[in-house]
Amino acid sequence: MKFEAGDKALLTDRKGRRYLLTLKTGGSFHFHRGIVQHDQIIGLPDGSRVVSTGSETLTVFKPTYADYVLKMPRGAQVIYPKDVAIMLMQADVYPGARVLEAGIGSGATTIALLRAVGPEGRVIAYEQREDFAERALANITEFLGKVENLEIRMGSIYEPIDSTEVDRVSLDLPEPWRALPQVEAALRPGGILVCFLPTILQVQRLTEQLQAEPRWTSVWSQETLTRTWHIDGQSVRPDHRMVAHTGFLTFARITVEE
């Protein structure tokens, strides 16, 4: 796969620093070790190397999802890839699934959901702020291109919504317990709810509300801590820095209404 004008390119230097850019014919990338002309990259295959005017060799890759969402423009804070990965696996978001999302933010989770459900699936996203929705849609289009299976609805999921039978629900809201009646109406029996929350007190209140409702079961919460390791000859140890707490994930399944 060769780079073309308009593609995203991720440049990495010998110290592991990463630079994300959009390739333009005649464009140039300036950094502390000189200049790389975009035309040096256009036409090269993924994984090639280029040399800057300052004699710095950089490797050029197509950016991964994790590369992109951590560097893309933000209207709101994004859920980190380590948490999104757990959300997709534990909520079992599968090709062809219909997913209801609330709190689209900058679009990071939406991108992951769209890739997981594939072209046969659908994502219905609720967002209250017009500026967030516009920023998210721009980010989604920049990474995925035009998508036909995303529907953004302006409004609050705390209020009654058009009931649409969905397989999964993803909430990134400060008070997800207020949305439970709407989620119950939209989520099919056996469907899964996942909520992202920054504090344990929010998790406690959500859990208590879920446990008090007879239709909710299999309620549990977790956080994901990521620690990389330094490995250099005989020097083998955990890195001094790690991506620790970023938020909590709470999962629940809904049963048939009795």
C-alpha positions as CSV (number, residue, x, y, z in Angstrom):
1,M,0.0,0.0,0.0
2,K,1.6,3.2,-1.2
3,F,1.1,6.7,0.2
4,E,-1.0,9.1,-1.8
5,A,-1.7,12.8,-1.4
6,G,-4.4,13.3,1.2
7,D,-3.3,10.2,3.3
8,K,-2.3,10.4,6.9
9,A,1.3,9.6,7.6
10,L,3.0,8.8,10.9
11,L,6.7,9.7,11.1
12,T,8.9,8.2,13.8
13,D,12.4,9.3,14.6
14,R,15.3,7.3,16.2
15,K,14.1,8.3,19.7
16,G,10.6,7.1,19.1
17,R,9.0,10.6,18.7
18,R,6.0,10.5,16.5
19,Y,4.6,13.1,14.1
20,L,1.3,12.8,12.4
21,L,0.7,14.7,9.2
22,T,-1.7,14.9,6.2
23,L,0.2,14.5,2.9
24,K,-0.1,17.3,0.4
25,T,1.6,17.6,-3.0
26,G,4.3,20.3,-2.6
27,G,3.8,20.3,1.2
28,S,6.6,20.1,3.8
29,F,7.0,19.0,7.4
30,H,9.4,21.1,9.6
31,F,10.8,19.8,12.9
32,H,13.9,20.2,15.0
33,R,16.0,18.0,12.7
34,G,15.2,19.7,9.5
35,I,12.5,19.4,6.8
36,V,10.9,16.5,5.1
37,Q,9.1,17.2,1.8
38,H,5.7,15.5,1.5
39,D,6.7,14.5,-2.1
40,Q,9.5,12.4,-0.6
41,I,6.7,10.2,1.0
42,I,4.0,10.3,-1.6
43,G,4.4,7.1,-3.7
44,L,6.4,5.2,-1.1
45,P,5.1,2.0,0.4
46,D,4.0,1.8,4.1
47,G,7.1,1.3,6.4
48,S,9.5,3.2,4.2
49,R,12.3,5.5,5.5
50,V,13.0,9.1,4.5
51,V,15.9,11.5,5.4
52,S,15.3,15.0,6.5
53,T,17.5,18.0,5.4
54,G,19.1,17.7,8.9
55,S,20.2,14.1,8.1
56,E,17.6,12.5,10.4
57,T,16.2,9.2,9.2
58,L,12.5,8.8,9.9
59,T,10.3,5.8,9.3
60,V,6.9,6.4,7.7
61,F,3.9,4.3,8.6
62,K,0.1,4.4,8.0
63,P,-1.2,5.5,11.4
64,T,-3.1,3.0,13.5
65,Y,-6.3,3.8,15.3
66,A,-4.3,4.4,18.5
67,D,-1.9,6.7,16.7
68,Y,-4.6,8.7,15.2
69,V,-7.0,9.2,18.2
70,L,-4.2,10.4,20.5
71,K,-3.1,13.1,18.1
72,M,-6.3,14.1,16.3
73,P,-8.0,17.5,17.1
74,R,-10.2,17.3,20.1
75,G,-13.4,19.1,21.1
76,A,-13.6,16.9,24.2
77,Q,-11.3,14.4,26.0
78,V,-11.1,11.1,24.3
79,I,-11.4,7.6,25.9
80,Y,-7.9,6.1,25.7
81,P,-7.3,3.2,23.3
82,K,-6.6,0.8,26.2
83,D,-10.1,1.4,27.5
84,V,-11.7,1.3,24.1
85,A,-10.1,-2.1,23.5
86,I,-11.7,-3.5,26.7
87,M,-15.0,-1.9,25.8
88,L,-15.1,-3.6,22.4
89,M,-14.1,-7.0,23.7
90,Q,-16.1,-7.2,26.9
91,A,-19.2,-5.7,25.3
92,D,-18.7,-8.1,22.3
93,V,-19.3,-5.4,19.6
94,Y,-19.5,-7.6,16.5
95,P,-19.8,-7.1,12.7
96,G,-23.4,-6.2,11.8
97,A,-24.3,-5.0,15.3
98,R,-26.5,-2.0,15.9
99,V,-24.9,0.3,18.6
100,L,-26.4,3.2,20.4
101,E,-23.8,5.7,21.6
102,A,-24.3,8.8,23.8
103,G,-21.6,11.4,24.3
104,I,-19.8,11.4,21.0
105,G,-17.2,13.8,22.2
106,S,-14.3,14.0,19.7
107,G,-15.4,10.8,17.9
108,A,-12.6,8.4,19.1
109,T,-15.0,5.8,20.4
110,T,-17.3,6.2,17.5
111,I,-14.4,5.4,15.1
112,A,-13.7,2.2,17.0
113,L,-17.4,1.2,17.0
114,L,-17.8,1.9,13.3
115,R,-14.8,-0.3,12.5
116,A,-16.1,-3.1,14.8
117,V,-19.6,-3.2,13.4
118,G,-18.4,-3.0,9.8
119,P,-20.5,-1.8,6.8
120,E,-23.4,-4.1,7.7
121,G,-23.7,-2.7,11.2
122,R,-24.9,0.8,12.4
123,V,-24.0,3.3,15.0
124,I,-26.5,5.8,16.3
125,A,-24.8,8.6,18.3
126,Y,-26.5,11.2,20.5
127,E,-24.7,14.4,21.2
128,Q,-26.0,17.6,22.8
129,R,-23.3,20.0,21.6
130,E,-23.2,21.0,18.0
131,D,-19.5,21.9,18.1
132,F,-18.6,18.5,19.5
133,A,-20.7,16.8,16.8
134,E,-19.0,18.8,14.1
135,R,-15.5,18.1,15.4
136,A,-16.3,14.4,15.9
137,L,-17.7,14.0,12.4
138,A,-14.6,15.8,10.9
139,N,-12.3,13.4,12.8
140,I,-14.3,10.3,11.8
141,T,-14.3,11.3,8.1
142,E,-10.6,12.2,8.2
143,F,-9.7,8.7,9.4
144,L,-12.4,6.5,7.9
145,G,-13.5,8.5,4.9
146,K,-17.2,9.0,4.3
147,V,-19.3,6.6,6.3
148,E,-22.8,5.6,5.5
149,N,-23.7,3.7,8.6
150,L,-23.4,6.5,11.2
151,E,-26.4,8.6,12.3
152,I,-25.7,11.5,14.6
153,R,-28.8,12.7,16.5
154,M,-28.6,16.1,18.3
155,G,-30.2,15.9,21.7
156,S,-30.0,14.4,25.2
157,I,-30.3,10.7,25.9
158,Y,-31.5,11.8,29.4
159,E,-34.8,12.7,27.6
160,P,-37.1,10.3,25.8
161,I,-35.6,9.1,22.5
162,D,-36.9,7.4,19.4
163,S,-36.9,3.8,20.5
164,T,-34.7,1.8,18.2
165,E,-33.8,-1.9,18.9
166,V,-30.1,-2.0,19.3
167,D,-27.7,-4.7,20.3
168,R,-25.2,-2.6,22.4
169,V,-25.2,0.7,24.2
170,S,-22.1,2.8,24.9
171,L,-22.4,5.8,27.3
172,D,-19.8,8.4,28.0
173,L,-21.9,10.7,30.2
174,P,-21.5,12.2,33.7
175,E,-24.8,10.7,34.9
176,P,-25.6,7.5,33.0
177,W,-28.1,6.4,35.6
178,R,-30.4,9.1,34.3
179,A,-30.4,7.4,30.8
180,L,-31.3,3.9,32.0
181,P,-35.0,4.2,31.2
182,Q,-34.1,5.2,27.6
183,V,-31.5,2.5,27.4
184,E,-34.0,-0.1,28.6
185,A,-36.4,1.0,25.9
186,A,-33.8,0.8,23.1
187,L,-31.7,-2.2,24.0
188,R,-32.8,-5.7,23.0
189,P,-33.0,-8.5,25.6
190,G,-29.6,-10.0,26.0
191,G,-28.0,-6.8,24.9
192,I,-25.0,-5.2,26.7
193,L,-24.5,-1.8,28.2
194,V,-21.0,-0.3,28.8
195,C,-20.5,3.0,30.6
196,F,-17.2,5.0,30.9
197,L,-16.9,7.1,34.1
198,P,-13.9,8.9,35.6
199,T,-14.7,8.5,39.3
200,I,-15.5,5.6,41.5
201,L,-18.4,7.5,43.2
202,Q,-20.1,7.8,39.8
203,V,-19.5,4.0,39.3
204,Q,-21.0,3.3,42.7
205,R,-24.2,5.3,42.0
206,L,-24.6,3.7,38.6
207,T,-24.0,0.2,40.0
208,E,-26.6,0.7,42.8
209,Q,-29.1,1.9,40.2
210,L,-28.5,-1.0,37.9
211,Q,-28.7,-3.5,40.8
212,A,-32.0,-1.9,41.9
213,E,-33.6,-2.5,38.5
214,P,-34.9,-6.1,38.0
215,R,-34.1,-6.2,34.3
216,W,-30.3,-5.6,34.7
217,T,-27.9,-8.4,35.5
218,S,-24.2,-9.3,35.2
219,V,-23.2,-5.9,36.5
220,W,-19.4,-5.4,37.0
221,S,-16.8,-2.7,36.8
222,Q,-13.1,-2.5,36.0
223,E,-10.2,-0.2,35.2
224,T,-7.3,-0.9,32.9
225,L,-3.7,-0.1,33.8
226,T,-1.0,-0.4,31.1
227,R,2.7,-0.7,32.0
228,T,5.4,-1.0,29.4
229,W,8.8,-2.5,30.1
230,H,12.4,-1.3,29.4
231,I,14.4,-4.1,27.8
232,D,18.0,-3.3,26.8
233,G,20.6,-6.1,27.2
234,Q,20.8,-7.0,30.9
235,S,18.7,-4.0,31.9
236,V,15.2,-5.4,32.2
237,R,12.7,-3.4,34.3
238,P,9.3,-1.8,34.2
239,D,9.4,1.7,32.6
240,H,9.3,4.5,35.1
241,R,6.1,5.9,33.7
242,M,2.8,4.0,33.0
243,V,-0.7,4.8,31.8
244,A,-2.5,4.1,34.9
245,H,-6.0,5.3,35.8
246,T,-7.9,7.0,33.0
247,G,-11.4,5.8,33.9
248,F,-13.7,3.0,34.9
249,L,-15.8,0.8,32.7
250,T,-19.1,-0.6,34.0
251,F,-20.9,-3.4,32.1
252,A,-24.4,-4.8,32.4
253,R,-26.8,-7.1,30.5
254,I,-30.5,-6.6,30.1
255,T,-33.1,-9.4,30.4
256,V,-36.5,-10.0,29.0
257,E,-39.2,-7.7,30.4
258,E,-41.5,-9.6,32.6
